[in-house]
Amino acid sequence: MSHLDDIPSTPGKFKMEKSPFIQSRMRWHWQSSLAKLTFWSIIFFCLILIFFFRSPSSNPLLQDPYRRSLRTYNWGGPAWEKRVRSSARVRSRNGFSVLVTGAAGFVGTHVSSTLKKRGDGVLGLDNFNDYYDPSLKRARQELLERSGVFIVEGDINDSALLMKLFEVVAFTHVMHLAAQAGVRHAMENPGSYVHSNIAGFVNLLEVCKSANPQPAIVWASSSSVYGLNNKVPFSEKDRTDQPASLYAATKKAGEEIAHTYNHIYGLSLTGLRFFTVYGPWGRPDMAYFFFTRDILKRKSIPIFEAANHGTVARDFTYIDDIVKGCLAALDTAKRSTGTGGKKKGPAQLRVYNLGNTSPVPVSNLVSILERLLKVKVKRNIMKLPRNGDVQFTHANISLAQRELGYKPTTDLQTGLKKFVTWYTGFYSGGKKAAG
Ligand SMILES: O=C(O)[C@H]1O[C@H](OP(=O)(O)OP(=O)(O)OC[C@H]2O[C@@H](n3ccc(=O)[nH]c3=O)[C@H](O)[C@@H]2O)[C@H](O)[C@@H](O)[C@@H]1O
């Protein structure tokens, strides 16, 4: 007899049997139903839990891709603090103790290693995001570690981490190079620009303003702030209120934010407007870098052209010249004037162009690479896309020359030769070119 036979066809008309056999079968039936109910309830409950924890809307860190960087880092503890202190220890007379944000980045790596070589204490900070091949950032990290620079893994939006770093080390200077770079990418991922270049910068300034002593800050602005300005060469006095990309707008916002923190809290702030920096250990998202990769793969090269066959040109600036400008900015930075978050007197606020003062058409850049790589280039002339690019850049560097002693010495041919030597060495050493 099936157990289904025990169940009446009409609910409510079930009559209890007195037989012990029937009673024990019924008990067994109820117990087994109860066990099943409990089992399925647990499964259901587990599914709800899994759904809750995996659901983006339940976890703001997962929901916002730009904030993911905040959740995964391990920092703190006596061994970690010892490494931080040792990396930031000054080894020369009158040396600085510098926190370099974006230390695993292109400019950050070069600046950190040069500071370390001259005896300054250097601590790096980098979130190792995947905007471009993180293995290149890891290779730069290895390079710095060999020269004694420790890079803390963390995000500039992490206030607790920044406060901890200032608790462990009384930094005299901050070289702030962490940023979301790239002009054209801003249309694809606008939030990452706001996250790093605005929110991250404000967070860093908040911590610096409360630090005791307050550090002097030198940070990376960009030639892109000149936007649609067509008065050449670009001078610091020219208008910068017509950005052509969100990237440029966030850098311009950074300059205004710097003014505010200088004005209210007495922070010493110097913004450096970099002009298309290139060189060994460079960024794979930049044209000279991926042109090199694609020329070697015999792919055609897209060369942008403005309306009416207008030439597109850049004031390409070699990394070593930029590093000299960065160090000169640190060396001439005056102390911040505030304490405990309060301004005690006027503080230094500066902005400088760091360019090469000699714009080169992009088609010439391609010709130089063609000669250096000894590969006939297939050129694909395309209309300059309307996604943030400007037609040309050209720096007037007289202010930086006068006040920083800045004097670029590397022309594009010489600089690209050094880049190509590095590139071919680096990527033939078993590392694949970033995609
Ligand atoms: O000077 C700056 O402030 C900026 O310099 C570069 O931006 P960009 O000058 O646009 O550098 P690339 O992306 O390397 O482009 C260089 C030139 O190649 C051109 N290009 C780019 C890509 C391409 O496929 N074809 C092409 O002709 C661009 O129009 C541009 O004139 C950096 O990527 C920015 O992060 C930096 O802030």
PDBQT file of the ligand as one rigid body, heavy atoms in Angstrom, charges set to zero:
ROOT
HETATM    1  O1  LIG A 501      49.537  66.000 -22.054  1.00  0.00    +0.000 OA
HETATM    2  C1  LIG A 501      48.676  65.526 -21.372  1.00  0.00    +0.000 C 
HETATM    3  O2  LIG A 501      48.194  66.161 -20.473  1.00  0.00    +0.000 OA
HETATM    4  C2  LIG A 501      48.126  64.161 -21.646  1.00  0.00    +0.000 C 
HETATM    5  O3  LIG A 501      48.998  63.486 -22.542  1.00  0.00    +0.000 OA
HETATM    6  C3  LIG A 501      48.532  62.239 -22.987  1.00  0.00    +0.000 C 
HETATM    7  O4  LIG A 501      47.381  62.438 -23.788  1.00  0.00    +0.000 OA
HETATM    8  P1  LIG A 501      47.623  62.569 -25.359  1.00  0.00    +0.000 P 
HETATM    9  O5  LIG A 501      48.459  63.748 -25.679  1.00  0.00    +0.000 OA
HETATM   10  O6  LIG A 501      46.277  62.490 -25.975  1.00  0.00    +0.000 OA
HETATM   11  O7  LIG A 501      48.525  61.281 -25.677  1.00  0.00    +0.000 OA
HETATM   12  P2  LIG A 501      48.273  59.999 -26.576  1.00  0.00    +0.000 P 
HETATM   13  O8  LIG A 501      47.026  59.324 -26.225  1.00  0.00    +0.000 OA
HETATM   14  O9  LIG A 501      49.506  59.217 -26.525  1.00  0.00    +0.000 OA
HETATM   15  O10 LIG A 501      48.091  60.613 -28.041  1.00  0.00    +0.000 OA
HETATM   16  C4  LIG A 501      49.179  61.260 -28.677  1.00  0.00    +0.000 C 
HETATM   17  C5  LIG A 501      48.753  61.772 -30.008  1.00  0.00    +0.000 C 
HETATM   18  O11 LIG A 501      48.458  60.670 -30.867  1.00  0.00    +0.000 OA
HETATM   19  C6  LIG A 501      47.200  60.849 -31.487  1.00  0.00    +0.000 C 
HETATM   20  N1  LIG A 501      46.612  59.506 -31.702  1.00  0.00    +0.000 N 
HETATM   21  C7  LIG A 501      46.239  58.747 -30.670  1.00  0.00    +0.000 A 
HETATM   22  C8  LIG A 501      45.704  57.506 -30.873  1.00  0.00    +0.000 A 
HETATM   23  C9  LIG A 501      45.567  57.025 -32.165  1.00  0.00    +0.000 A 
HETATM   24  O12 LIG A 501      45.064  55.896 -32.406  1.00  0.00    +0.000 OA
HETATM   25  N2  LIG A 501      45.977  57.803 -33.202  1.00  0.00    +0.000 N 
HETATM   26  C10 LIG A 501      46.506  59.051 -33.015  1.00  0.00    +0.000 A 
HETATM   27  O13 LIG A 501      46.854  59.729 -33.993  1.00  0.00    +0.000 OA
HETATM   28  C11 LIG A 501      46.406  61.718 -30.527  1.00  0.00    +0.000 C 
HETATM   29  O14 LIG A 501      45.425  62.433 -31.218  1.00  0.00    +0.000 OA
HETATM   30  C12 LIG A 501      47.501  62.613 -29.981  1.00  0.00    +0.000 C 
HETATM   31  O15 LIG A 501      47.673  63.707 -30.816  1.00  0.00    +0.000 OA
HETATM   32  C13 LIG A 501      48.180  61.331 -21.800  1.00  0.00    +0.000 C 
HETATM   33  O16 LIG A 501      47.545  60.146 -22.239  1.00  0.00    +0.000 OA
HETATM   34  C14 LIG A 501      47.338  62.019 -20.777  1.00  0.00    +0.000 C 
HETATM   35  O17 LIG A 501      47.196  61.168 -19.646  1.00  0.00    +0.000 OA
HETATM   36  C15 LIG A 501      48.034  63.302 -20.406  1.00  0.00    +0.000 C 
HETATM   37  O18 LIG A 501      47.456  63.965 -19.386  1.00  0.00    +0.000 OA
ENDROOT
TORSDOF 0
